[in-house]
């Protein structure tokens, strides 16, 4: 039996869950936030945002296109996305990613004397079926960077 490795990454983001959820399903948004690393960029994004729909994100590194693709299994706006994830880093095998968006009700604006509350969301990403510890660490770096990009994008407006 092949070992199943699981990665979990979380990030609190100052934005509403619905805004962050939709950012995963709109190609024009994905191209703006999905990568925050200067050496890697997005070459193209294609998304069919429905259960059974497919996506393809072509990343560009040193002139080489790195395709990342999958299929949506669950789309429950604004709380949950489940999709397969396949790339060179997964050995070309399908893995499973679950992203949840949990509104944090007690988040207050920092240094604010008013009772005005700013929306905050806990984004939790669980990546399953990774082959080994090395694959987990590569994906931990990637997903942490991606969620940092989402946070920067989500904090705007």
Secondary structure, 3 states (H helix, E strand, C coil): CCCCEEEEEEEEECCCHHHHHHHCCCHHHHHHHCCCCCCEEEEEEEECCCCCCEEEEEEEECCEEEEEEEEEEEEECCCEEEEEEECHHHCCCCEEEEEEEEECCCCECCCCCCCCECCCEEEEEEEEEECCHHHHHHHHHHHHHHHHHHHHHHCCC
